[in-house]
Structures are given as C-alpha cells and as structure tokens.
Amino acid sequence: MALDRIPDPVSGRGLVAAELVQGLVVRNGRAGFMLEVPASQAATYAPIREAAEKALAALPGIDVAQVVLTAQAAEGATRVRRGAKVSDDPQARMVPPPEAEKPAHVRHVIAVASGKGGVGKSTVSTNLAVAFAQMGLRVGLLDADVYGPSAPKMMGVDGDPLFENEKLQPLEAHGVKLMSIGFIVDEGKAMIWRGPMASSAVRQMIHDVAWGSEAQPLDVLVVDLPPGTGDIQLTLVQKLRIDGVVLVTTPQEIALIDARRAAVMFEKTATPILGLIENMAFFADPSTGAPIPIFGEGGGVAEAARLQVPLLGRVPIEMGVRIGGDEGVPAVIGEPKGQAAQVFVAAAKTLWDAVG
Ligand SMILES: Nc1ncnc2c1ncn2[C@@H]1O[C@H](COP(=O)(O)OP(=O)(O)OP(=O)(O)O)[C@@H](O)[C@H]1O
C-alpha cells in the first residue's frame, strides 16, 4: 500500500510494517490516521507525517487526507502515560500540598488550564464536561475564571443559584452541574477583583457548593482555571486536590511559551499533567477540506512531546464551535458530527481512562 512506500526513518521498514499507522479511516472521500511515534522522536517524524498525508491525498477517490502525529511518552516519563491510571504515575504519588482538599462528594477533579487567554480553555472545559455527561457520568463544571467567567454563556444558563442547607445549589445545563462567579457578580465587576478576594471567592465556590451527596457523588468536577500563572491559579492548585490537569494551547509560539510556564507551575505543585489539547489547530478549507494552519503547524504536537504528555487531540477551528459557545449549546451537542466534537469526545474518554 502507498503508506508502506514511505520508509520509517528509524527502522527503515515501511510505515505500515513498522506498525506506526494507527486508526486508519477511509470514508466518504476522506482518509486519515494517527502516526504514533516515540515522544523523543516527534520532530524526526514531522516530514514523514507530511509525506504520508500527500500519499493519502494522491490516492484515487480521496479528497481530503489528514495524518495526525501523536507522541507516546517515553518509558519512565513522570507524567501520565497513555492507558496508565493517575495512581500508577510516579508524579501523582508525589505528595500534593498538605492543605489540598477535594470538595465533599466529588470523586475526581480535572482542571483545564492555559498559559494565555483566548486560546479556547473555556470552550474545551464546557465541551469536555458535556462529553463526560454524555458518557453517563455525574459531572460538575466549576468556572473558576474569576477574571472572565464565560461558562454560563457557553452553557446557556443564567440565574441565581439558591442557597439551601448552608450550601449553594449549582445550576444545571446539558446534564452538567454548573457554578460560576458569573452567577454571583457581573462579568464586568469580576474583572476588577484582586488576589485575595478572588482566591476566597474561588475557595467558596469549591467548598460551599452542593456538588453531590453521599448517595450521589459527582464522578468528575471539571475546573476551568483562569488563564496564566498568577496568585489565583496557584491558590487553586494548592487548595484543591486535583487529579490532573489538561493544558490547552494553540499551535502559535506565544501561546506555547505561556503553556510551558503553566506546565512548570503544575510540576512545582506536583499536579499531574494528563495531556495537551491543541485548539484552533487548523481550519479545513471549505472547498477541499484541506487543513489550513491559521495559527501555525505542529506546535502542540511538539510541545506534548517535549513535556512527555499525551496529545489528547487537535481541535480544528470550526464555525459551529464558536456559534455553539455564543449560543450556549456546546459543539458536542450542537454539532456532534463535526470533527471538533469528535476530538472532544475522544479526549474525554482518554481522560476518564486515566483518572476514572
Ligand atoms: N476550535 C474553535 N473553533 C472556533 N472558535 C473557537 C474555537 N475554540 C474557541 N473558539 C472561540 O474563541 C473564543 C475564545 O474561546 P474561549 O473563551 O474558550 O477561550 P479562553 O481561553 O477560555 O479565553 P479566556 O481565557 O480569555 O477566558 C470564543 O469566542 C470561542 O467560541
């Protein structure tokens, strides 16, 4: 087959014979697969990925070809490996800060972080939360982005949470329990909050909310962290016992530098990094479907390899994702057949395998 005519630079065998081709799909004029390579060799394989994509695209009947380079973390890496449970991970066994606690009746906490604002952290958080709910899990979403709470809008809910039995009752949307500072103060006012005030508001949203009950604990709480690596983020990772964090970046250099800074913060607080999501990875040409790398190419893949964490997915720029965010219907519900939605669903499954 065409792919076997491309030699693996390491073994010298064809790509298929070298077992580098994973999940090959050929459907409706589209063809694609994942080229799974060792993390340390991701850069070596970048030209191979391109050659494989061209070879697929040249096949009769194929209009669109896409090959995604995914890096396996090296043996002995300290982060969570594909298929490994957090509890198997040496980094996870490092002692978290002594004051770190889980909210009552919450089994797992997954935080979503970015170094830079506007890379799609809230879009990823909301879609992951809804994808978890679609898997039948009991899910909460804590919008801890006190400087720009966007989850209420993206989930299509507004209102005042009730205070009952000394706890705030989260609002609910698309099968997800939701709490956001946006329910409590105007978006504009939240923006001017400063360190201690913001930190105490976040602590309250973690511990004074009825996320679950003895009989019905939450399976997973997704926490949308504020962008960056300031005081509030540090307070959160110190006070909240987080099973692991998902880093969101675009392929752009500036976002990657900031993502790296965030990764260092998580390393210092012994918070395992579950993987990286490259958002706005490309835009599919409307007439040909060919990926147009608007924010650059390969950055997220290379960064996941550098950090030795799984690449959880490459989310394309899709109009439906933006509209879904504006209209309060996340893409996994509004555009479930879209490529972006499918990436979110697959990432949610990988994450649940890692922590669940
Ligand atoms: N894959 C995508 N395709 C199209 N639009 C997207 C995509 N990801 C995010 N967007 C849009 O980009 C904008 C910024 O996204 P979002 O609010 O999720 O970023 P953020 O990182 O949470 O920002 P901030 O940190 O400033 O809160 C939103 O309008 C959102 O709908």
The ligand as an ORCA input file, in Angstrom:
! r2SCAN-3c Opt
* xyz 0 1
  N     -11.946     25.434     17.890
  C     -12.590     26.601     17.818
  N     -13.236     26.963     16.673
  C     -13.886     28.158     16.583
  N     -13.965     29.042     17.569
  C     -13.339     28.742     18.726
  C     -12.634     27.503     18.920
  N     -12.138     27.496     20.184
  C     -12.521     28.657     20.760
  N     -13.235     29.394     19.888
  C     -13.802     30.722     20.133
  O     -12.739     31.593     20.542
  C     -13.175     32.464     21.570
  C     -12.297     32.296     22.802
  O     -12.518     30.996     23.341
  P     -12.638     30.739     24.900
  O     -13.474     31.780     25.570
  O     -12.986     29.303     25.079
  O     -11.104     30.978     25.295
  P     -10.458     31.043     26.748
  O      -9.080     30.509     26.580
  O     -11.326     30.402     27.752
  O     -10.430     32.595     26.979
  P     -10.172     33.332     28.372
  O      -9.018     32.647     28.967
  O      -9.869     34.731     27.931
  O     -11.417     33.151     29.171
  C     -14.641     32.150     21.810
  O     -15.431     33.018     21.051
  C     -14.803     30.730     21.285
  O     -16.108     30.445     20.820
*
